[in-house]
Each structure stands twice: as C-alpha cells, then as structure tokens.
Amino acid sequence: MASSFSASWLRGDPRALAFLPDRFRHRAARAEAVAAAASRSLAPALHAALVARNARLAPSPARERNLELLARPGTTAVVTGQQVGLFLGPLFTLYKAASAIVGARALTEETGRPCVPVFWLQTEDHDLPEIDHSFVPRCAGEPLRVALGLPDAATSRAPVAHRRLGESVTGALAALRAELGTHPQADEHLGLLERAYRPEATMADAFAEVLATLFADEGLVFLDPRDPSLAPLAAPLHRRAIEEASAIARGLAERGSALAEAGFSEQVHIRPGAPLSFFSPDGLEGPRYRLDPTDVPGTWSLVGHPDGASVTTAELLSWLDREPLRFTTSALLRPLLQDTWLPTAAYVGGPGEIAYFAQLAPLYAHLGLPMPLTVPRARFRVIDDRTRRLLDKLGLSPDDMATPRDELLARLAARGAGEAFEPPEAVEARLLDTFTAELTRLGERMATFEPSFAKAISRTDKTVRGGVSRFVARYRRAIAQRDQVTGERLDRLRAYLVPEGAPQERIYGLPYYASRFGSRAFTRLVLDACEPFSGNLKDLKP
C-alpha cells in the first residue's frame, strides 16, 4: 500500500524530502524564497483587477494597505486558497486563511520585506457536490447536513464562479437557524451568513464576503481567477500548456513513476500527452472538459462531452486569442498560474496540496519558475466544553480517538470491571453456593428428628433461588445499562472529534463554533494559536 506523502513529509521522511524539501523549516531557506519572490513584480493589470475585486468586499483599511503594498516592487505574498464551499466549507478553510496571515507576518518580521496574505478563490472548479453543503455537530445523533439541494449538482461541469445560490439557500439558512439559533452568538454569526448568502449572490461572492469580514482586521486580499479582466493574463500559460502538452506530460509521468518507486502514489493522475488546461466549448459559463490527444495529430477529444466532440489545436489557440476565459486550470496547472501572476514566497496548503507540489518540480523547471516554499496549514482540534465533559466522564484524551471504537469500548469495560463489577454469573454462583451449603447442613441436622422439615427446606430453596435469580438479572441489567451509557458517550465524543472517522476540521463547518463562541472571537482564537512554519496538530479550547 502506498504511503501518505504529506504525513511522511511532515515526519521528515527522507523519501518524501527527496521530492519536496522542507525548506519552510529553515530560516535561511525562507529568506532565499522571499528574496526570489521579491524580484518579481505584480503586473499593473493584475493589481487593478485585485483592487476592483476587493473593493466589493466589506471595508478594511488593512486590506487597502496590503493592496497598496502589492503595487510596490519588492513586496511578496503568502498565498493559500480553497474551493468556495457553502458557509465557508470545512473548518480548515478558516485555518488556511489564518495560516497565510500568520506566515506573512512572520516572513515580514524575519526578512524586513513586506509580505501580504492572499486568498485564491478556487472558482474555476466545477465539483458542486464537494461544496454545496456544510455539516453541523449535534449533541446526539448524526451531524446535521445543511445543503443547497441543487438538482444538477452531480452533473454540472460549469465553473462554480458562475453559480448563483438561488432560492434554496434560504432553506439552508433556515435549517442553520433552527439548529443553532439558541446559542449565545447565533444572531451575530447567522446574521453575517444571511447578509452574504442571498439567492441572487454567487457562491464565490458570498464565500468571499464572509471570509473577508472575519479577517478584515488582518487585511486578507482575495483573488478570483475567473475575473474576466484576468483572462488575458492567463492566456500565455494556457498556450504553453496546449502547445507543449506532450513534453509537460512526459516530465510529470516520469515524476509520478519516481514517486511510485519510492512508495508514494500520484495525487493527480497524469494523462499521457494531455494538456493541463480545461476548455469550455459552449461559452464562458458553459461546461468545461479535459483535453485528450487523439490518433489524429493536432486534434483533441473533449473528455466526457455527450457528443464525443473534438477540437483542433488551431481552434483552441484561436479561441484562446478571442475568449481566453473559456480556458481554466487543472489542479496541477493552478499553482503555476498563481506563481506566474504573484510574487509568491510561500504557499500554504493541506495534505492534498502538499502532495501536488511533490509532483510539480518538473513543471516549474519546464516553465522556468522558482518553486515557492510549501508550508503546511495549521491543524486544529476544537475541544469545547461539551467535548471536555465527555472526555472527563470517560477518562480519555483527544488522542485516544485514533484508537478504533471497539478497542476503546473494551478498554473502558475492562477499566470498569477492574474498579468494582463482578460478572453476574460469579455473583449468582457465590450467593447460591453459600446458601446451598448452609441449607444442606441444616437439613441434614433436622432430618434426624423432624422428617417433614425437608418440605420446608425444598420450598425455601426454591424461593431463595428465584429471589437470587431476579436479583442477579437486575444486577446484569444495571451493568448493561452502564455499558450502554458508556457506548453512547463514546459515540458522542467521536462524533465531535472524528466525525465519520475523519478529522473534525475536514467535516464540520464554522457555523456551530461561531454561533457558540462568536465569529470574531473564534477567528481570533485560531489566529492566536497559529504557529508559522509548524504543521503540528494543536487543540483549541474556547
């Protein structure tokens, strides 16, 4: 079985470091990355687009200062990004943004060069089922899944940049308020969501508005690659991705083979000879398709197109000149577009993105771009008061949740048995053995002068055995009830910390925690707990 690249990399496994050095850990390497990024300036057209896009967000003097800094030569960026999930998607979205902010501060302090946090809104993607919902933990039972209920979610191939929320968002907001409305900070946070997530708003605009409000004081800057004014700036990269597809795919395939030989799997499968760009033949807001080479030189099939359509290289390049917004990046091309546009000193990513960067060295080399620092995002586990009470009652630690449920239950049962509880069968045997011995001795003594006493002994034996049996049955039920309560408590604890067996941060969204503790208070807690250039798992205790 292939090893997890990101886990091996974070452990400092030499096999992983051979593909992606952990430069983020070393101050000298961080300074080199900042110096390299500082030599690249932001294009005036890109800066103008950023200013216009960010002007649509909640006012933030800190963001305005950061935008001014980006216009100056020598300013660098720490970039992170995420799909524009409903109500910000999983908690790790917040953790990524906080990591970029804290990382930018640290690089500024270390090097004396201005460094700005930038959030890349991943609006080119089309995978609605990944982003059309949010999960809320509950005190009992399964987590609440709040979803948009889009009828075409599973089949849509259009970039999510153009997806409006529609009327179904009102139902999702109502479900959140019904579930969370009694919490002390619910009005503040749910009000923020209700102002941003309007039926006429796009998923991207609502997402950006909420995240920008949470980090207004920190000046987080937002970039939307589907901004029409940016499309011409992406065209040169798409042109190379098409014209040099064979060489690029060959280099990536060789990298993939080397990863496999080292015991790792490719995070992104490489199609032989295929470009890393998507194309939308039906218009700017139409479905996007991968391109695969055909047996006819210079002709590409549109993978998944219902009519089996194809397109020539000449046609692609013609469309690229006329309507570059018809082209979107794949997961492997997106970082290259980012670093073509921005003076990126570091990219903050999660486990999957770290694995992407392990594949990308040949592509950066092919395009003549320096790779930025790859920095693991902060990882948190929220231990709130409800979770702490369950941990205390069970005598467990958060790390115990890595143990399989049945194993934990067996450990808890053994601990309980060791404290006080004798098996019911043993209790019954001990009580009856003592009684039977005394009754037999008394019967033998009485039989010498009162033969009829045997009937009284028999009746007494029957009565006592029945009473003991009833007593032991009740004892057994009490123990079973205790085990059931323990099991229920363990299940609630696991639902808080490892829902569906996954880390909490990958399943639950912000609304539950912000409704309990406050949007800004929880954001501040995350920022204060962030350690730049760490990647270690930490517990948050609101």
C-alpha positions as CSV (number, residue, x, y, z in Angstrom):
1,M,0.0,0.0,0.0
2,A,1.3,3.5,-0.9
3,S,2.3,5.8,2.0
4,S,0.7,9.1,2.6
5,F,3.1,11.6,1.1
6,S,2.1,14.6,3.3
7,A,2.3,12.5,6.5
8,S,5.7,11.2,5.5
9,W,6.9,14.7,4.6
10,L,5.8,16.2,7.8
11,R,7.7,13.4,9.7
12,G,10.8,14.3,7.8
13,D,10.9,11.0,5.9
14,P,14.0,11.2,3.6
15,R,12.0,9.5,0.8
16,A,9.5,12.4,0.8
17,L,12.1,15.1,1.3
18,A,13.8,13.9,-1.9
19,F,10.8,15.1,-3.9
20,L,9.9,18.2,-1.8
21,P,12.5,19.6,0.6
22,D,11.1,21.0,3.8
23,R,12.6,24.5,3.2
24,F,9.8,26.0,5.3
25,R,11.5,24.8,8.5
26,H,14.8,26.7,7.8
27,R,15.1,30.4,8.3
28,A,17.8,30.8,5.7
29,A,15.7,28.9,3.1
30,R,12.7,31.1,3.9
31,A,14.9,34.2,3.4
32,E,16.0,32.9,0.0
33,A,12.4,32.2,-1.1
34,V,11.4,35.8,-0.1
35,A,14.3,37.3,-2.0
36,A,13.5,35.3,-5.1
37,A,9.8,36.4,-4.9
38,A,10.8,40.0,-4.3
39,S,12.5,40.1,-7.7
40,R,9.1,39.6,-9.4
41,S,6.6,42.5,-9.6
42,L,2.9,42.4,-9.9
43,A,1.6,43.3,-13.3
44,P,-0.4,46.7,-13.3
45,A,-3.4,45.0,-14.9
46,L,-3.4,42.3,-12.2
47,H,-3.1,44.9,-9.5
48,A,-6.0,46.9,-10.9
49,A,-8.1,43.7,-11.0
50,L,-7.3,43.0,-7.4
51,V,-8.2,46.5,-6.3
52,A,-11.5,46.3,-8.1
53,R,-12.4,42.8,-6.8
54,N,-11.5,43.6,-3.2
55,A,-13.5,46.9,-3.3
56,R,-16.7,44.8,-3.5
57,L,-15.9,43.3,0.0
58,A,-16.5,44.6,3.5
59,P,-14.4,47.7,4.1
60,S,-11.0,47.0,5.5
61,P,-8.2,49.6,5.9
62,A,-5.8,46.8,6.5
63,R,-6.7,45.2,3.1
64,E,-6.3,48.6,1.4
65,R,-2.8,48.9,2.9
66,N,-1.9,45.4,1.7
67,L,-3.2,46.2,-1.8
68,E,-1.0,49.3,-1.8
69,L,1.9,47.2,-0.8
70,L,1.4,44.8,-3.6
71,A,1.8,47.6,-6.1
72,R,5.3,48.3,-4.8
73,P,8.4,46.5,-6.1
74,G,9.9,44.1,-3.6
75,T,6.6,43.1,-1.9
76,T,6.0,39.4,-1.7
77,A,2.9,37.2,-1.0
78,V,2.0,34.2,1.1
79,V,-0.8,32.5,-0.8
80,T,-3.5,30.0,0.1
81,G,-6.8,29.1,-1.4
82,Q,-9.8,26.8,-1.3
83,Q,-13.0,25.9,-3.2
84,V,-15.8,28.2,-2.3
85,G,-17.8,25.9,-0.1
86,L,-21.2,26.7,1.4
87,F,-20.8,28.7,4.6
88,L,-17.0,28.6,4.1
89,G,-17.0,24.8,3.8
90,P,-15.0,22.8,6.4
91,L,-13.1,24.4,9.3
92,F,-9.8,24.0,7.6
93,T,-10.7,26.9,5.2
94,L,-10.5,29.3,8.2
95,Y,-7.3,27.6,9.3
96,K,-5.7,28.1,5.9
97,A,-6.5,31.8,5.8
98,A,-5.2,32.2,9.4
99,S,-2.0,30.3,8.4
100,A,-1.4,32.6,5.5
101,I,-1.8,35.7,7.6
102,V,0.5,34.5,10.4
103,G,3.0,33.2,7.8
104,A,3.1,36.6,6.0
105,R,3.7,38.4,9.3
106,A,6.5,36.0,10.2
107,L,8.3,36.4,6.9
108,T,7.9,40.2,7.1
109,E,9.5,40.2,10.6
110,E,12.3,37.8,9.6
111,T,13.3,39.5,6.4
112,G,12.2,43.1,6.7
113,R,10.4,42.8,3.3
114,P,6.7,43.4,3.1
115,C,4.7,40.2,2.7
116,V,1.0,40.2,2.0
117,P,-1.5,37.3,2.6
118,V,-3.5,36.4,-0.5
119,F,-6.5,34.0,-0.7
120,W,-7.1,32.4,-4.1
121,L,-10.8,31.8,-4.6
122,Q,-10.9,28.5,-6.4
123,T,-13.8,29.4,-8.7
124,E,-12.6,27.5,-11.8
125,D,-13.5,24.1,-10.4
126,H,-16.9,22.5,-11.2
127,D,-17.3,19.9,-8.5
128,L,-20.5,21.1,-6.8
129,P,-21.1,18.0,-4.7
130,E,-17.9,18.9,-2.8
131,I,-19.0,22.4,-1.9
132,D,-22.8,22.5,-1.8
133,H,-23.2,21.6,1.9
134,S,-22.0,22.2,5.4
135,F,-22.0,19.9,8.4
136,V,-23.1,20.9,12.0
137,P,-22.2,18.7,15.0
138,R,-25.1,17.7,17.3
139,C,-25.2,16.7,21.0
140,A,-26.7,13.4,20.0
141,G,-27.2,11.5,16.7
142,E,-25.7,12.1,13.3
143,P,-24.3,15.5,12.3
144,L,-26.7,17.8,10.6
145,R,-26.1,18.1,6.8
146,V,-27.2,21.5,5.5
147,A,-27.2,21.6,1.7
148,L,-28.4,23.7,-1.2
149,G,-30.2,20.8,-2.8
150,L,-29.1,21.8,-6.3
151,P,-30.8,19.3,-8.8
152,D,-27.9,19.4,-11.2
153,A,-25.1,19.3,-8.7
154,A,-23.9,15.8,-9.7
155,T,-23.8,16.5,-13.4
156,S,-22.8,20.2,-13.6
157,R,-19.4,20.8,-15.3
158,A,-19.6,24.6,-15.4
159,P,-17.1,26.6,-13.2
160,V,-18.7,27.4,-9.9
161,A,-17.8,31.1,-10.4
162,H,-21.0,31.5,-12.4
163,R,-23.2,29.5,-9.9
164,R,-25.8,31.7,-8.2
165,L,-27.1,30.4,-4.8
166,G,-30.8,30.5,-5.8
167,E,-33.8,30.3,-3.5
168,S,-32.6,27.0,-2.0
169,V,-30.1,28.9,0.1
170,T,-33.0,30.4,2.2
171,G,-33.9,26.8,3.3
172,A,-30.3,26.1,4.2
173,L,-30.1,29.3,6.3
174,A,-33.4,28.4,7.9
175,A,-32.1,25.0,8.8
176,L,-29.0,26.5,10.4
177,R,-31.1,29.0,12.4
178,A,-33.4,26.2,13.6
179,E,-30.4,24.2,14.8
180,L,-28.2,26.9,16.1
181,G,-30.5,29.8,16.9
182,T,-30.4,29.4,20.7
183,H,-26.6,29.6,21.0
184,P,-25.3,32.8,22.6
185,Q,-23.6,34.2,19.5
186,A,-26.0,32.8,16.9
187,D,-27.6,36.1,15.9
188,E,-24.3,37.7,15.1
189,H,-22.9,34.8,13.0
190,L,-26.1,33.7,11.3
191,G,-26.8,37.4,10.5
192,L,-23.5,37.6,8.8
193,L,-24.3,34.5,6.7
194,E,-27.8,35.7,5.9
195,R,-26.4,39.0,4.6
196,A,-23.8,37.3,2.4
197,Y,-25.7,34.2,1.2
198,R,-28.5,35.8,-0.7
199,P,-30.3,34.0,-3.5
200,E,-29.0,36.4,-6.1
201,A,-25.4,36.1,-4.9
202,T,-22.9,33.7,-6.4
203,M,-21.3,31.1,-4.2
204,A,-17.9,32.8,-4.7
205,D,-19.2,36.3,-3.7
206,A,-20.9,35.0,-0.6
207,F,-17.9,33.0,0.4
208,A,-15.5,35.9,-0.1
209,E,-17.8,38.3,1.8
210,V,-17.9,36.2,4.9
211,L,-14.2,35.3,4.9
212,A,-13.2,39.0,4.2
213,T,-15.4,40.1,7.2
214,L,-13.8,37.6,9.5
215,F,-10.3,38.7,8.5
216,A,-10.9,42.4,7.9
217,D,-8.5,43.5,10.6
218,E,-5.8,41.4,9.1
219,G,-6.2,42.7,5.6
220,L,-6.6,39.3,3.8
221,V,-6.6,40.0,0.0
222,F,-8.7,38.0,-2.4
223,L,-8.0,36.9,-5.9
224,D,-10.7,35.3,-8.2
225,P,-9.1,33.7,-11.3
226,R,-12.4,33.9,-13.2
227,D,-12.3,37.6,-13.2
228,P,-12.8,38.5,-16.9
229,S,-10.1,41.1,-16.7
230,L,-7.6,38.5,-15.7
231,A,-8.3,36.1,-18.5
232,P,-5.8,37.7,-21.0
233,L,-3.1,37.4,-18.3
234,A,-3.7,33.6,-18.1
235,A,-3.6,33.1,-21.8
236,P,0.2,32.7,-22.2
237,L,0.3,29.9,-19.7
238,H,-2.7,28.1,-21.3
239,R,-0.9,28.5,-24.7
240,R,2.2,26.7,-23.4
241,A,0.1,24.1,-21.7
242,I,-1.5,23.2,-25.0
243,E,1.5,23.6,-27.3
244,E,3.9,21.8,-25.0
245,A,1.5,19.3,-23.6
246,S,3.5,16.2,-24.6
247,A,6.7,17.4,-23.1
248,I,5.0,18.5,-19.9
249,A,3.0,15.3,-19.5
250,R,6.2,13.2,-20.1
251,G,8.1,15.1,-17.3
252,L,5.1,14.7,-14.9
253,A,4.8,11.0,-15.8
254,E,8.4,10.4,-15.0
255,R,7.9,12.2,-11.7
256,G,4.9,10.0,-11.0
257,S,6.9,6.8,-11.7
258,A,9.7,8.0,-9.3
259,L,7.1,8.7,-6.6
260,A,5.6,5.2,-7.1
261,E,9.1,3.6,-6.8
262,A,9.6,5.5,-3.5
263,G,6.3,4.1,-2.1
264,F,4.0,7.1,-2.8
265,S,1.1,7.4,-5.2
266,E,0.3,10.3,-7.5
267,Q,-2.1,12.8,-6.0
268,V,-3.2,13.7,-9.5
269,H,-3.2,11.2,-12.3
270,I,-1.4,12.2,-15.5
271,R,-3.0,11.5,-18.8
272,P,-0.3,10.8,-21.4
273,G,0.1,13.8,-23.8
274,A,-2.9,15.6,-22.3
275,P,-2.8,19.4,-21.6
276,L,-3.3,20.6,-18.1
277,S,-6.0,23.1,-19.2
278,F,-9.8,22.6,-19.4
279,F,-11.8,24.1,-22.3
280,S,-15.4,25.3,-22.4
281,P,-16.6,24.9,-26.0
282,D,-20.2,26.1,-25.3
283,G,-19.3,29.5,-23.9
284,L,-17.7,31.3,-20.9
285,E,-20.3,29.9,-18.4
286,G,-20.6,26.5,-20.1
287,P,-19.3,23.1,-19.1
288,R,-15.6,22.6,-19.1
289,Y,-13.8,19.5,-20.4
290,R,-10.4,17.9,-20.2
291,L,-8.5,17.5,-23.5
292,D,-7.1,14.2,-24.5
293,P,-4.9,13.5,-27.6
294,T,-6.5,11.5,-30.4
295,D,-5.0,9.4,-33.2
296,V,-5.2,12.4,-35.5
297,P,-2.2,14.7,-34.8
298,G,-3.3,18.2,-33.6
299,T,-6.8,17.0,-32.6
300,W,-8.1,16.7,-29.1
301,S,-11.1,14.9,-27.7
302,L,-13.3,16.6,-25.1
303,V,-13.3,14.0,-22.3
304,G,-16.9,13.4,-21.1
305,H,-18.6,15.5,-23.8
306,P,-22.0,14.0,-24.5
307,D,-21.5,14.2,-28.3
308,G,-17.9,12.9,-28.2
309,A,-16.8,16.2,-29.7
310,S,-13.2,17.1,-30.6
311,V,-11.3,20.2,-31.3
312,T,-8.0,21.0,-33.1
313,T,-5.0,22.8,-31.7
314,A,-5.6,25.6,-34.2
315,E,-9.2,26.0,-33.0
316,L,-8.1,26.0,-29.3
317,L,-5.5,28.7,-30.0
318,S,-7.9,30.8,-31.9
319,W,-10.4,30.7,-29.0
320,L,-7.6,31.5,-26.6
321,D,-6.9,34.7,-28.6
322,R,-10.5,35.7,-28.8
323,E,-12.0,34.4,-25.5
324,P,-9.4,33.3,-23.1
325,L,-12.0,33.0,-20.3
326,R,-13.1,29.7,-22.0
327,F,-9.9,28.1,-20.5
328,T,-9.5,27.0,-16.9
329,T,-6.7,25.4,-15.0
330,S,-6.4,21.9,-13.6
331,A,-5.2,21.1,-10.1
332,L,-1.6,20.9,-11.3
333,L,-1.7,24.0,-13.5
334,R,-3.3,26.3,-10.9
335,P,-0.2,26.7,-8.8
336,L,1.8,27.7,-11.9
337,L,-0.8,30.3,-12.8
338,Q,-0.6,31.6,-9.2
339,D,3.1,31.9,-9.3
340,T,3.1,33.4,-12.8
341,W,0.9,36.2,-11.6
342,L,2.0,36.7,-8.0
343,P,5.4,37.3,-6.2
344,T,4.7,34.1,-4.2
345,A,7.2,33.5,-1.4
346,A,5.2,30.6,0.2
347,Y,2.0,28.6,-0.5
348,V,0.0,27.3,2.5
349,G,-1.6,24.0,1.7
350,G,-3.3,21.0,3.2
351,P,-2.2,17.3,2.8
352,G,-3.5,17.0,-0.8
353,E,-1.9,20.2,-2.0
354,I,1.4,19.2,-0.4
355,A,1.2,16.0,-2.5
356,Y,0.5,18.1,-5.6
357,F,3.7,20.1,-5.1
358,A,5.7,16.8,-4.8
359,Q,4.6,16.2,-8.4
360,L,5.2,19.7,-9.7
361,A,9.0,20.2,-9.7
362,P,9.3,19.2,-13.4
363,L,6.6,21.6,-14.4
364,Y,8.2,24.6,-12.6
365,A,11.5,23.7,-14.1
366,H,9.9,23.4,-17.6
367,L,8.3,26.8,-17.3
368,G,11.4,28.4,-15.7
369,L,9.7,29.4,-12.5
370,P,11.1,29.1,-9.0
371,M,9.0,27.0,-6.6
372,P,7.7,28.8,-3.6
373,L,8.0,27.5,-0.1
374,T,5.4,24.8,0.6
375,V,4.1,25.4,4.1
376,P,1.6,23.1,5.8
377,R,-1.5,24.8,7.0
378,A,-2.3,24.9,10.7
379,R,-4.2,21.8,12.0
380,F,-6.6,22.2,14.9
381,R,-8.9,20.1,17.0
382,V,-11.6,22.1,18.8
383,I,-12.1,20.9,22.4
384,D,-15.1,22.8,23.6
385,D,-16.9,22.4,27.0
386,R,-19.1,19.6,25.7
387,T,-16.2,17.7,24.5
388,R,-14.2,18.2,27.6
389,R,-17.1,16.9,29.8
390,L,-17.3,13.7,27.7
391,L,-13.5,13.3,27.9
392,D,-13.6,13.7,31.7
393,K,-16.5,11.3,32.2
394,L,-14.8,8.6,30.1
395,G,-11.3,9.3,31.4
396,L,-10.0,9.6,27.8
397,S,-7.7,12.1,26.0
398,P,-8.4,13.6,22.5
399,D,-5.5,11.4,21.1
400,D,-7.4,8.3,22.2
401,M,-9.8,9.0,19.3
402,A,-7.2,7.5,17.0
403,T,-8.0,4.1,18.6
404,P,-10.7,2.0,16.9
405,R,-14.1,2.3,18.7
406,D,-14.4,-1.4,19.7
407,E,-10.9,-1.3,21.2
408,L,-11.8,1.8,23.2
409,L,-15.0,0.2,24.4
410,A,-13.1,-2.9,25.5
411,R,-10.6,-0.8,27.4
412,L,-13.4,1.2,29.1
413,A,-15.2,-2.1,30.0
414,A,-12.0,-3.6,31.5
415,R,-11.4,-0.4,33.5
416,G,-14.9,-0.6,34.8
417,A,-14.7,-4.2,35.7
418,G,-11.4,-3.6,37.5
419,E,-13.0,-1.0,39.6
420,A,-16.0,-2.8,41.1
421,F,-18.1,-5.0,38.9
422,E,-18.0,-8.8,39.3
423,P,-19.6,-10.8,36.5
424,P,-23.2,-11.6,37.1
425,E,-22.6,-15.4,36.9
426,A,-20.0,-15.2,39.5
427,V,-22.2,-13.2,41.9
428,E,-25.0,-15.8,41.4
429,A,-22.8,-18.7,42.0
430,R,-21.2,-17.2,45.1
431,L,-24.6,-16.4,46.7
432,L,-26.1,-19.8,45.9
433,D,-23.1,-21.8,46.9
434,T,-23.1,-20.2,50.4
435,F,-26.9,-20.6,50.8
436,T,-27.0,-24.1,49.5
437,A,-24.2,-25.2,51.8
438,E,-26.0,-23.8,54.9
439,L,-29.3,-25.2,53.8
440,T,-27.9,-28.7,53.3
441,R,-26.2,-28.7,56.7
442,L,-29.4,-27.6,58.4
443,G,-31.5,-30.1,56.5
444,E,-29.2,-33.0,57.5
445,R,-29.4,-32.0,61.1
446,M,-33.1,-31.6,61.2
447,A,-33.8,-34.9,59.4
448,T,-32.8,-36.9,62.5
449,F,-35.9,-35.8,64.5
450,E,-38.2,-34.0,62.0
451,P,-38.6,-35.8,58.7
452,S,-41.3,-33.4,57.4
453,F,-38.8,-30.5,57.6
454,A,-37.5,-31.5,54.2
455,K,-40.5,-30.0,52.5
456,A,-39.8,-26.6,54.2
457,I,-36.2,-26.8,53.1
458,S,-37.3,-27.5,49.5
459,R,-39.8,-24.6,49.4
460,T,-37.1,-22.3,50.9
461,D,-34.5,-23.4,48.4
462,K,-36.9,-22.7,45.5
463,T,-37.9,-19.3,46.9
464,V,-34.3,-18.2,47.5
465,R,-33.1,-19.4,44.1
466,G,-35.9,-17.4,42.5
467,G,-35.0,-14.3,44.5
468,V,-31.3,-14.6,43.7
469,S,-32.1,-15.1,40.1
470,R,-34.2,-11.9,40.0
471,F,-31.5,-10.0,41.9
472,V,-28.8,-11.1,39.5
473,A,-30.9,-10.3,36.5
474,R,-31.4,-6.7,37.8
475,Y,-27.6,-6.6,38.5
476,R,-26.9,-7.7,35.0
477,R,-29.3,-5.0,33.5
478,A,-27.5,-2.3,35.6
479,I,-24.1,-3.3,34.2
480,A,-25.5,-3.5,30.7
481,Q,-27.1,-0.1,31.1
482,R,-23.8,1.3,32.3
483,D,-22.0,-0.2,29.2
484,Q,-24.7,1.3,27.0
485,V,-24.3,4.8,28.5
486,T,-20.5,4.4,28.1
487,G,-21.0,3.5,24.4
488,E,-23.4,6.4,23.8
489,R,-20.9,8.8,25.4
490,L,-18.1,7.5,23.4
491,D,-20.1,7.8,20.2
492,R,-21.0,11.4,21.0
493,L,-17.3,12.1,21.7
494,R,-16.2,10.5,18.5
495,A,-18.9,12.5,16.6
496,Y,-17.4,15.7,17.9
497,L,-13.7,14.9,17.3
498,V,-13.6,12.3,14.5
499,P,-16.9,12.5,12.6
500,E,-17.3,9.7,10.1
501,G,-13.8,8.6,11.2
502,A,-12.2,11.8,9.7
503,P,-10.5,14.7,11.4
504,Q,-13.1,17.2,12.8
505,E,-11.6,20.0,10.7
506,R,-12.3,18.2,7.4
507,I,-16.0,17.7,8.1
508,Y,-17.6,20.4,10.3
509,G,-18.0,24.0,9.2
510,L,-17.7,27.2,11.1
511,P,-21.4,28.0,11.9
512,Y,-21.7,25.8,15.0
513,Y,-18.5,27.1,16.7
514,A,-19.1,30.7,15.7
515,S,-22.7,30.6,16.9
516,R,-21.5,29.3,20.3
517,F,-18.4,31.5,20.8
518,G,-18.7,34.4,18.3
519,S,-17.3,34.8,14.7
520,R,-14.5,37.1,15.6
521,A,-13.7,35.5,18.9
522,F,-13.3,32.1,17.3
523,T,-11.3,33.6,14.5
524,R,-9.1,35.4,17.0
525,L,-8.6,32.1,18.9
526,V,-7.4,30.5,15.7
527,L,-5.1,33.3,14.8
528,D,-3.5,33.4,18.3
529,A,-2.9,29.6,18.2
530,C,-1.4,29.5,14.7
531,E,2.3,28.8,14.6
532,P,4.0,29.7,11.4
533,F,6.0,27.0,9.7
534,S,4.8,24.2,12.0
535,G,2.1,21.9,10.8
536,N,1.7,20.3,14.2
537,L,-1.8,19.3,15.4
538,K,-2.9,21.6,18.2
539,D,-6.0,21.6,20.5
540,L,-8.2,24.7,20.6
541,K,-10.1,25.3,23.9
542,P,-12.6,28.1,23.5
